[in-house]
Every structure is written in structure tokens, then in C-alpha cells.
Amino acid sequence: MLKLSLDGVTIKGEKNMELNLKISGKVQIERIVTILELGMLTALEEGVVSLEEIEGYLFNPFTVDILEDITLNNEVIEIIKSGCELEDVESLIPQKLKSTISGLKEETINTLRQLPAPNIPTEKLFER
């Protein structure tokens, strides 16, 4: 089971607001992580999030370590590793950033197509 928890967030004066996501089973974890990858890359490509933001959320070595520890599909992890390198592309060859993001999105879509489908109905992601 992969459990993500956000705490210490202050929204509208409320301290320690928390949102828990629960993903059980390798198939579901691989699919949700891949969908997160695709969504963040799309948002980056559209300019509605920054590279720094998606690096903070997902495309970082900490995430790679966690996913390697639970022996997730190597292709799913490799996408995150490649996403960690986007900052290098941006600083060293900025003219290639858009095409690199586009290629990474395509790789993510192909990976999602190859992953096993979950059992329907799927579990809810949020828990109280």
C-alpha cells in the first residue's frame, strides 16, 4: 500500500488540514503514479505549473527511492528519473525543453497503455 498524507497545510485559517490518499495493490499504484506523471507533464507543457512545482511533488530522487523500495514497474520509475533531468535540459539546452516534455509525455502514455488494467470498480483514492 502506498499512503500519501499532506499535513501542516493552512487553508482559510485552518491549521493542520490533512488529505490522505490511499492506493493499495501494485497495479493500482503503478497506474495512479503514471496518471500523476502524465497530468503533471501536461500541466507543465501547458504552462499552468512550473518545473519547480512538479519537481517538488513527484519528479525528484526522494520519489524514485520510495518507488524503487516498493519495486514498482521500472518504466514508471524511469519516467520520474527522466523528469528529474528536465531542469538540466531547461538550463543547458532550453530550446529542447518543449520537445523533451512532449517525448516524456508520449513515453508516459505508452507506459500507461502497457500497464495491466485495474479491477473495476476501483478503490476510492481518498479516505477520511
Disulfide bonds with the S-S distance in Angstrom:
none
